[in-house]
Amino acid sequence: MTITSLHITNFRNLAEVALVTCHNGLNIISGNNGSGKTSLLEAIYYLGLGRSFRTSAASRLIRQTADKFSMFSQLINDAQRDISIGVEREITGTTKLRVAEKDASSVAELAYYLPIRLINSQSHNLFESGPAFRRKYLDWGLFYQSEAFLFHWRQYERVLKQRNVLLRNRCSKRELDAWTDELLKYGVTLDMLRREYVEELAPLIIEITQELLAIPHLKYHYQSGWGDGIDYASVLADSYHEEVRSGHTLFGPHRADLEISMDGIPVKHFLSRGQQKLLICAMITAQGNLLTRQAKKGLIYLVDDLPAELDLASRQKLISMLSRQQQAQIFITAIESKMICELLGEPAEVPIKVFHVEHGRVAEGKEFPCFLAKTSSGI
């Protein structure tokens, strides 16, 4: 599923934007700092996930003097059928979602049609921040590739919240048992789905990493959240008194982690920020490959500020790898479009379209076929 057209009204500094995109290749968004390049990526991200990657306060996304923002997109699926999706957010907090000209009940319906992955300056949080970031990484992939995932994830979260309420109230073990049984039911399945996903994904990550970084002895190990080789039911039974004292569930998929190491040492301890970025790109593109292979879906990549922390050779490897992704659509920002064009080389491997952003206005440039002169800016 890729975007063929995009309409944005009153989002950040973007007053009125209407784009016809390159739906089967590379969309370069050029412009000076502060012009609105990242806001354009942010709008696409919001359209697919119902949230921003820059702020948790949705009211800040509404353009000054406006009382709401809206965005609408026409998509084309793998069967070449058109589907429309839209989001409208009022300053009062009211949100309207539309999918295929009908009201949608949840953001999950939007997300299903618009698989989006973001690569930006904050991507290193996958390594340097807590396990929650790595769980989200796994769960993103499972959302698109497992019909059972969303149901079991939602049920586990629901039961976990209720069980924690009982623990805070220092309930008896007998009162807790019914909720513990439910936690086991959904938790064991969720753990199994994640474990199987890592087994399928890890070889692809390692293969792509060798192309970008050539890191030897890289290993991905999924940690369940209660200890390897230990029965979850036994862990919960043995931890009752400890959990009552703490007031929350101490073990389970909500404590799971994806350990990424080389020779037993977490990669965050010896990789530079640039190397971390390349490894994260390998992990994200591996998800795109697996999604295309198993679910027959294309991925939309949003790449903000590609050159940051990467040398020229690394940038060339990364943009070449992204351009070879099957069924993928890429939106990438740069101060000058020429910067990205030169990285692609001649001939380019994908169709290219260039947009120029200035003071919140977007000018549409020329669409190129699968070749591009290194000196052409497209504007």
N, C-alpha and C positions, 0 to 999 in steps of 0.2 A: 504494500500500500504506500503510495507516494503522493505528494502534493502537486496538483497541476495549477491551482490558482489560490491566491491568498488575499483577503480583504481585512484591513485593520483600521479601527476608528478609535481615536482618543486613548491610545495605550502609551503610557510614558510621554515622550515628546513626539510620538507619531500621531499626527492629527488625522490624516486620511491616506491610507496606503492601499494600492491595488496592484498586485503582481501576477504575472503569468510566469511560472517557474519552469526550469528545466527539470522535468520529473524523473528523468532516467540518467542523471549525471550530476554535474558539479555546479552549484550556484555560489558565485563569489560575491560577497557583500563588502564593498570598499567604502572608505570614508575616513575622515580625521577622527581623532579621539573626541568623544562627546557628541558625535554627529547623530548617533542612534543605531549604529550597527548592532551592538549587543542587545539593544531593545527589540530589534527585529527578531533575533534569535530567541529572546525571552518570550516574545509573543507566540512563536511557534511552539515553544516548550509548554507554555501555559495552555495552549489549545489542545495539546495532547495529554497533559498530566493534571490540568486544573490547578496548577500552582506555579510560582516563580522560582527560579534558581538563585535569585538575588535578594529577595525579601520575603518574610512571612506575613507582612502587612499588605493585604491586597488593595487597600485604599490608596497606597502610594503608587499603584500602577495606573491609576486614572489620571489622565492629563489635567493639568490645572485649568480651572474654569469649567470643566466638564463634570457631569454627574454620573457618568458610567463609561465603560469601555466595551467594545464588542469586536469579535473577530469571527470570520467565516472562511472556510476552506473547502475547495472541491478536491476530492481525492480520486485516484484511479487504482483499482485493485489488480491482482495478478491476472484476473480474467478480463481485464480491460473494461470493467464496469465502473461508472461514476457513482460516488457517494459523497454527500455533503455533511459536514459537521460544523457546529458553531458554539460559541460561548459568549455570554453577555453578563457583565458584573456591574451592579449598581453601587454607588457610594454607601448606600444603606446596608450593603452586604448581601442583598438578594442576587442569586445567580441563576441563570437560565442556560440549560444545556440542550443542544439539538443534534440528533443523529439521523440522517436519511429523512429529513423533513418531519421528524417526530420528536417530541420531548423525550429527553433521556433522564433516567432516574439517578444515575451516578456517573462520576468521572471515569469509572472503570469501563463504561461503554465507549467513551471517547478514546481512552488509552488502547483499547482493543484494536481500533482501526488505525492508530497512529503510533507505531513503535518508535520511540525516540531515545537516542543516547546522546549525552552531552560530554564534550571534552573541553575543559577550560582550565583556568589557573587554580581552581579549587579541587581538581581531580585527584590530587595527591592525598586528599583526606581518606581515600580508600585504604591507604597504607598507614598513615600517620594518626588517624583518629580511631575511635573505638570500633568494636565488632559490629555495631549496628549498621555501619556503612557497608561492610562486607556482606551482611545478611541481606541488605537491600539489593546489593548487586546480584546475588543469587536469586532472590525472589522476583526481581524484574524479569529474568530469563524464564523462570518457571511460569510466570503469569501468562506468557505467550505460548509456551510449549506443553503445558500440562492442563488438561481440562479439570483435573481434580484439585489443582493447587489452590485456587482462590477460595473455594468452599472450605477446605480444611484449614487454610490460614485464618480466615475470618472466624471460623468456629473455635479454633484454638485461642485466638485473641479474646473472644467473648468469654470463654470458660476461664481463661487466665485472670481476667479482671474480676470475675465473680469469686474465684478462689482466693484471690488476694484480699478481697473485702472480708471474707470469712477468717482468714489468717490474722488480719489486723484486729478483728473482734475476738481473737483468742478462742475460737470455737473448739469443740471437742473433735477428736479424730473421727468419730462416727458421723458427725455432721459433715465433715470434710470429704468423706470417702466417695460420696456420689459425684462430687465435682472432680475428685482425683481420677475416677474412672473415665470421666469425659475428657479430662486433660490427656490421659494416656491414649485414648482412642484417636484423638486428632493429632496429638503430638508425635506419636510413633509414625503415622502416615506422612506428616509434614517432614519429619527427619528423613524418612526413606526417599521422598521425592527430591530433597536437597542433595542427599548423598549420591543418588543416581545421576543427577544433573552435573555434579562436579566430576564424576567419572567420565561422562561424555564430553565435558567442556575442557578439562585439563589438557588432554593431548593436543587440542587445537590451539590453546593458549601457548603451550610450549613450542609448537611448530612456528607460530607467528612471531613469538619472542626471539627465536633464533634468527629470523630474518631481520628484525629491528635491532637486537641487542647482542645476540650470541652469548647469553648468560648460561653457563654450564650448571648442571645438577639442580635445576630449578624444580621445586616440588610444591604441589597444592594439596593440602590436607584439610578435610572437613572435620571440624570438632562439633560433636552433637549438642553439647551444652550440659552433659551429665557424665562424661567420661567414656572413653572408647572401651568396647567389650563388656560394658556393664548394663544390666537390665534396668530399664527406666522405672518400672514398677517398684523394684527393690530399692532404688535410690529414693523415690518419693516416700516409701514406707519408712525407711530408716531416718529420713530427715524431718519428720513431722515436728518434733520438739524444737529443732533449730529454726524451722520455718515460722513457727508460732512466735518465737522470740524476735525474729527479724521482721515479721509482719508481711512477708511476701514470698512468692514461690522462687526458690533458689536455683532450681534445675529444670532444664527443658529447652526446646528449640528457640525460645526467646533469649537464650544465653549462647546460642551456637556461634561459631566463628569459622572463617576460612583462613587457615594459616598458610602464608606464602613465604617460603624460605629457600635458602641456598646453603647446602651443607649444614642444615639444622639451625641456621641463623636467620631471623626475620629480615626480609629484604630492605626494610626501612632503615636498618642500621648501617648498610654499606652502599646503597644506591644513591647517586646524586639526585637532585630534584628533576633534572632533565631525563635521567634514566628511569626514574619512577614514572614520569609522564609517558615515556615510550612503552613501558610495561603495562600501564593502565590502558593505553591505546590498543595494545595487543589483546588484553583481556576483553575490551569492549568489542573489537572487531571479531574476536573469536565467538562472542555471543551472536554477532550478526551472521557469521558463517553457519553456525548451528541452527539459527532461526530459519535461514533460507533453506538449509538442507532438510530439516525435519518438519517445519511448519509451512514451508513454501511462501514465506513472507519476507519482504524486503525491509531493511532498517533505514531510518532517517538519522543521519549523523549531523549534529550541530557542533561545529568546531569554532571556538572563540579564541582569537589571539594565538594561532598556531606557532609562530616563531618563538614565543616566550620560552626561555630556558632550554631551547634546542639549537644545536649547531646546524650548519647548512646541510651536511650529509644526512643528519637525522631527520630534518624536515623533508628532504627529498625522498627518503625511504618511506616516511609516514604518508605523505600525500600520494605517492605511487601505490602504496598498499591500499589506501582508502579508495582510490580511483578504480581499483580492480575488483572491488566488492560487487558481487552479483546482486541485481535487483535493488541496489542501494541508491539513496538520494542524499547528497551532501550539501550542507549550507556552511560556508566558511567565511570568516571575517578577516579583513586585512586593511591596512591603511591605503595600500595601492594594490589594485588587482594584478598588476604586472608582477608583483612579488610572488603570487601563487602560480601564475602562468609560467614563470621561469622555472619554478620547482617541478612542474609537470614535464617540462621538456617538449621536444617536438619530434614526432607528432604526439599530441595528447591522446590518452586512451579512452576518454569519455567525452560526451557532449558537454559544453560549458556555456553558462550564461552569467553575465556580469551585471550587478546592480550597484549604483553609487548613491550613498546616503549623505545628505547635507542638511543640517538644521531640521532634522525630523522628516525631511522629504526624500522620497526614493525615486531616482531616475533609472529607468530600465534600459540596459544596454543591449548589445547584439548577442544573439545566440550563435555559438560556433559549433560546427560538426566535430568529428573526432580528430581534428587537427587544429593547431593554434600557433601562430607565429610568436616567437618569444618576445618580440617587441610590441605586440598588440596589447593595449589596455582594455579594449572593448567599450570604452566610454567616449 
